Amino acid sequence: MHAICTRTYGEPDVLSLSDYPTPALAPGEYLVKVEASSVNPVDWKVRRGEVRFFSGLHTPPPILGADFSGTIAACGPGTRDFKPGDEVFGMVRAFKGGAYAEYVKVTSQNIARKPRNLSFEEAAAFPLVGLTVYQGLVEKTTLTKGQQVLVNGCCGGVGHIAVQMAKLLGAEVTGVCSAENADLARRLGAAHVIDYRNSDITAEKGRYDIFFDAVNNQSFRSARSTLTPKGIYMTTMPAFDNIVIAPMLNHLRAQQHLSLWVKPNRKALEAMTPWIESGKLRPHVSHRFPMEAIAEAHQLSESGKVAGKIVLQGVNAATG
Ligand SMILES: NC(=O)c1ccc[n+]([C@@H]2O[C@H](COP(=O)([O-])OP(=O)(O)OC[C@H]3O[C@@H](n4cnc5c(N)ncnc54)[C@H](OP(=O)(O)O)[C@@H]3O)[C@@H](O)[C@H]2O)c1
């Protein structure tokens, strides 16, 4: 098959279109023909070698990429949940990769049926960011109607889904972004928008039930005064202090410091599908690249200025 292969850690030019053996299926596995993938910051963090402890000390995974949408091409022995031709979307673990390819091998835990109203490109933009936000706003907390949620980085990949999901769960959302993205933030559902270049986002005291930090330029300490007495600071940047120390300290205080760590989760994708199909939740695709232009797509994501998501059109489409 064709795939974007990576032999060493480094700059975007370590990514190149090559031939790679099509994965063989073990019992319980499916082969998905990838119609589209998308770029997440973790992909270039892996490529740069910033997370070697998880992705391989000396060499990167041979194929990067977590998100995909496509059709089931083959079913391994003992599979029952999907059949050839089914349209699916899902994610594999970014540290292991595999989605920047013509085919990706998965189990039924990685995938769910593609929402009917999304194109393959839109569907590929959703799984990793959707599952991150679902973990934060549904699995780790219970949002109730009228609660106040601040989303820092409200127009990025994670943030633009967080705004929509918080709103559909009944919260009143304050979005933090640059002035250029203020209109998009309002369209996504933010009732209030803060331009981080002109305002101190921690100035508001005792207001937020959830401070959802998708930029990670704040901390529990800096955001704490903005929280209600039982408010939660949630970060998408797991680190020693928020994985190991914070859970212990959380037992001693009412305000909570949580960190999110996205995993493939079929049930969560299925739970979000009705929200997508009813139009309450929709990934915003701002850029599309053929998979062979992956280096350019990574550079753009590394700028930190992308609104919504960058989608990669299937490698089969790129190569004809
Ligand atoms: N732990 C996990 O499981 C997990 C899962 C998903 C993501 N993450 C991490 O979460 C982070 C965000 O991911 P992402 O996909 O949302 O990234 P992204 O799409 O690249 O974020 C880009 C957005 O960040 C905004 N931004 C940049 N500087 C900002 C600032 N100072 N204040 C507010 N907004 C700012 C930009 O908005 P403007 O153009 O308006 O400035 C842009 O829209 C990454 O570090 C990623 O690796 C972790």
The ligand as a Gaussian input file, in Angstrom:
#p B3LYP/6-31G(d) Opt

LIG

0 1
 N       -4.015000      14.991000      26.302000
 C       -4.681000      14.651000      25.216000
 O       -5.186000      13.536000      25.134000
 C       -4.813000      15.652000      24.113000
 C       -5.791000      15.472000      23.137000
 C       -5.920000      16.445000      22.150000
 C       -5.063000      17.541000      22.118000
 N       -4.109000      17.643000      23.076000
 C       -3.196000      18.814000      23.102000
 O       -4.009000      19.970000      23.289000
 C       -3.411000      21.070000      22.616000
 C       -4.447000      21.715000      21.697000
 O       -4.761000      20.823000      20.643000
 P       -5.569000      21.379000      19.394000
 O       -5.797000      20.239000      18.475000
 O       -6.739000      22.175000      19.835000
 O       -4.475000      22.376000      18.783000
 P       -4.613000      23.388000      17.583000
 O       -5.809000      23.073000      16.769000
 O       -3.311000      23.450000      16.885000
 O       -4.833000      24.807000      18.311000
 C       -4.747000      25.934000      17.520000
 C       -5.555000      27.046000      18.157000
 O       -4.886000      27.525000      19.325000
 C       -5.287000      28.871000      19.488000
 N       -4.342000      29.603000      20.306000
 C       -3.011000      29.730000      20.116000
 N       -2.494000      30.492000      21.122000
 C       -3.520000      30.828000      21.924000
 C       -3.633000      31.577000      23.125000
 N       -2.561000      32.140000      23.696000
 N       -4.843000      31.706000      23.689000
 C       -5.953000      31.136000      23.140000
 N       -5.914000      30.425000      21.992000
 C       -4.705000      30.268000      21.408000
 C       -5.344000      29.412000      18.087000
 O       -6.342000      30.416000      18.076000
 P       -6.020000      31.887000      17.542000
 O       -5.596000      31.690000      16.098000
 O       -7.308000      32.583000      17.710000
 O       -4.868000      32.403000      18.361000
 C       -5.732000      28.204000      17.234000
 O       -7.091000      28.253000      16.821000
 C       -2.182000      20.517000      21.888000
 O       -1.047000      20.738000      22.700000
 C       -2.474000      19.035000      21.790000
 O       -1.320000      18.238000      21.669000
 C       -3.951000      16.731000      24.051000

